[in-house]
Amino acid sequence: MSHRLALAGLLLAAMPLAQAHDGHAHGQQHDHAAHAAQDPAAHAAHAAQALAAAVADSRRAPANVARDGWRHPQQTLEFFGVVPHHTVLEVTPGGGWYTEILAPLLAEHGQYIAAMVDPSSLPEGRGRDYQQRSLDGFNTLVAGDAARFAKVKVNTFAPAAPVFAAPASVDVVLTFRNVHNWRSNGQEAGYFKGFFDALKPGGVLGVVEHRAKADVPADDKSGYVGVDQVVALATAAGFVLDASSEINANPADSKDHPDGVWMLPPGNRHPAADAAKYQAIGESDRMTLRFIKPAG
């Protein structure tokens, strides 16, 4: 099955889930659903074109564009079934790498939500300070370009008991290279439960994560996680694994770096003398998994 036909199927599956925030949006989403039902292939092609335009947007930071060859945003978001009318929640978007693509894509007919840690939910110290810098930095990014980010919504949550959005209000939840952090803090089960609660029935959880060779202990410091471990977390929360993809695979990554995944780009925490070695490897080998919240 082609990417476009697969996208058409996901699009049709998602149509009954669209819930509007007001009458105007409700009418727009009904129009999208009607058009997709009449010609799903054409509607999927239009969605793919809109996504391609968002990826090719000249306003994206050059440093972000430079990573496209490793992160494959067009193929990854198509695999997750993201289309312009969706409500998409990205968990801890960091510096906004995917925000630059998703916010413009969803601005007219959908909604982009950034879920950020609430610093006040953490005890005083380095952890709270880090999350405050992250939140401030993201808010500065959004405020600095109203043309692209005016509709971005920021939801804050407490990591100990995360609530990401209103129950059953989101079409797609996305997380990129985060699961290892939650495992190291013993909070992974709560996160996956929060994703399940936020998604509409039939909604998609898309996970990209550094892929270990096999299962790793909870206190592992490499940054890599076993595929089976991620699948087990999602399954325990109620999800069903729908598909996996090698879009973000990198067979050159040996996964045995002394200081873990952060020695690779873009972290580059390696001795200067080893720069050429790690640049040649590139970014980490990553799993790309699509989970579904059962419809019934």
N, C-alpha and C positions, 0 to 999 in steps of 0.2 A: 504493500500500500504506500502511495506517495505521501510526502509531508502534507501536501495541500489537501488530499482527500482525507487524511487523518485529521487535519485541522477542521475540515468541514464537519466530520463526525462529532468532534468535541464541541464545535460551535453549536450544532443542533442540540446536543445533549445539554448544553448550558442554557439554552434559550428559556426554558420554563423557569429557570432559577432567577432570572433577572428581576430585581426588585428596585423600583424607582424611589428616589428621595422626594420627588415632587411630581406634579401632574405633567409638566413639560417633559421631564426625563422619562416618565412612564410612557408617554406617547412615542418618544424617540425609540425606546427599547422595543415597544410593540412593532414599530416600523422595521427595525432591524430583524426582529424575529420573523416577521411576515416575509421580508425579502429573502432571508436565509432559507426559509421553508420552500419558497418558490424556486430558488436557484442556489442551493448550498455550495456548489463548486465555485460559482461566480462570487458569492459572498466571501468564501474562504480565500479566493484569489485577491479580493479587495483587501481583506484583513492582512494578508501576507505583504501586499504592497504598502499598506500603512505602516507595518512593522519595519519594512525595509527602509522607508523614508525616515522613520525615527532613528534607526541605527545610523543612517547616512547623514543625519542632521549636522550641519557645519558648526553648530554652536556647542557641540560636545567638546569637552576638554581634550586637547591633543594627547595628553598622557593616558587618558581613558581609551581613546581610539586605538592607541598603540597596542593595547591588550586584546583587541578583538580577535586576533589570530589564535589566542589561547583560550578565550572565554566564549567565543562563538555565540554572541547574543541573539542573532536572528534565528539560528537553528535551535538554540536552547529554549527561547520563548515560544517558538512554534511547537516544539515538542511538548511544552507544558500547556499548550492550547490557549495562550493569551490572545485575546482579540480586543478591539478598541472599545467595546461597550462593557467590558468586565469591570467589576470592583476587585482590585488586586491589592493585597497587603504584603509588603516586603518587611521581613523581620530584621531589625538592626541593619539598615542599609549603609552604615559606615559613612564614607565620604561621598556617597551618592553615585557610584559607578552605574548601577542599573537605573537609578532615579532619572538620570539624564535621558534615558530611552523610554522608560515607562510613563513618566509624568506627561510628556507631550503626546504619547500614543493614546493615553486614556483621557486627555483633557476635555475633549468635546463631548464624548458619549459615555465615558466611564468614570472611574475614580481610582486614584492612586493613594494608598495609605502607607505611611512609613511608621512602623512600630518601633519605638525607641524606649530604652530603659529609663525609668523615672529615677533620677539621681537621689531624690529625697527618700526613696524606698530602701536605700542602702545605708549602712553605718558610715560614719565619718571616716575618711581615710583615702587611700589611693584609688580604691575601686569607685567610690562615689565621685572623686575628682575626675577620673577618666571618663565616666559616663556623662558628667556635666560638660566636659570638653566636647564629647561626641555630639551631645544634644545641641549645644551652642553652635558647633560647627555646621551641623546639618541645617539648623534654623537660619544661619547666616547664608548658606548656599541657596536655600529656598527664597529668602527675602531679597537676595541680590539679583534675581531675574524673574520678575513677575510675569513676563511674557510666556515663560515656559512652565513656571511652578505655581501660578496663582491658585490652582485648585488642589494642590497637594495638601493632604490632611496628615497631621502628626498625632498619633495616639501614643501615650506613654503607659508603661506597665511595670509592675513589680516582679522581678525575676523569681521570687520565692513562690508566687501564686499568679502567674501571668494571665491577664485577660486582655486580648489583643483588639477586640472589636465587639460590637453587639452580637449576640448569638445568631448564628445562621445568616449572616449579613454579607459574606464575602464569597466571591466566585473562585478566586485563586489565592493561595498563600505561597509565597516564595521565600526560600532561605538559601543563601549562598555562603558556603564555607563557615558555618557557625556551630555545627553539631558538636565538634570537639570541645568548644568552650563550655557548652552546657553540660557535657559529660564531666569535665574537670571540676565543675562546680556542684555536681550532683543534682542538677535541675532539669535534666533532659526529659523526664517523664512529664513534668508540669508543662513544659513547652509544647510537646506534641499533643497533650490534652487540650491546651489552649488553641492550637491550630484547628483541632477537630471541632471544638465548640464554635469557633468563629466562622467556619465554612458552612455554606449552604449544603443541603443534601445533594450529592452528585458533584460537589466541588472538588478542586484539584489542589493537592499539596505537592509543590515542586521542590526537590532537594538536590543541591549540588554540594558535594563535600569531598575533601581530600581523601583518597581511597587507600587504605592500608592493604598490605598483602593478605592479612587475616585479622581475626578479632584482636583487639588490643585491650589491656586492662584500663579500668576507669581512671587511674592516676597516670596514664601514659602522657608523656610530654611532647610527643612527636608532631601533634597536630593532625595525624591521620586517624581514620576510623574505619572499622571493617564494614563492608556492605551488609553482611548479615546482621550486624548490630543495629544499623540504621533501620533496616527492614523490621527487625524485632521491636524497636521503639515505636515505629509507626503502627505496626499491627496491634501492639498492646493498647494503643490509644483508640483503636477502632477502624483504622484505615485498611484499604486493600491495595496491594502493589499492582498497579495497572501496567506499567512498562518501565524498562530501563534502556538507557542509550549510552553509546560510546562517544557521543559528540565531544565531550571534554576529557577524553582519555589522553594520556601522554606516556607511551611505553618507554620513553627515555628516562623517566623518573624512577630511580632505584629505591627510593623511599627509606634509605638507611643513612640519611645525613646526620652528622653528630648532634646538631642542634635543631633537628626536625625540619618541617616544611618551610620554616621561616628563612632558611638559608637560600631558598630558591627565589626567583623574582615573584612578586614585586618586593618582598621583604628584604632580600639581599643581605641577610645578617651573616656574612661570611668574611673571612680575611680578604683583603684587597687582592692578594696574590691568587686567590681562587675565583676571581670574578669571571674570567673566560669560561671556566669549567661550568659554573652554575648558569651563566647566560646560555650556554650551549644546550643545557638540559631544558631550560624554559620553566614555565609554571608547572604546578603539581599535576600528577595524574588524579583525575576526579571522577567520581561516580555521578550519574545524573539519573535520578529516580522520580517517577511520577506515581503518586498515590491518589486514590479516590476515596472520598467519604461516601459510604453507601447511601443510596437514595431512600432506602426503606429500612 
